[in-house]
């Protein structure tokens, strides 16, 4: 949660990945600059942030960018939900092997 000078609070949003190896891993949605995947069958989806960090979601090989599209659609839904709901649960269509932020 961030504190602004006019005394308003902004709730941060997250995706909660329910089929991650560490159950309930979360991905921050604030400050996303770009979302990408190398190809329709790639095993990684990257989320780049304005602060220079990247979250890499590694899964089994995608089919027609299904993991990328599920993350993209889930981000849109999560951002549109009430500020009182800090996270949106999502089960990715492929087995998740890791989620790393660096």
ABEGO torsion letter per residue (X at the ends): XBBBAAGBBBBBBBBBBAABABBGBBBBABGBABBBBABAABABBBBBBAAGBBBBBBBBBBBGGAAAAAAAAAAAAAAABBAABABBBBBBABBBABBBBX
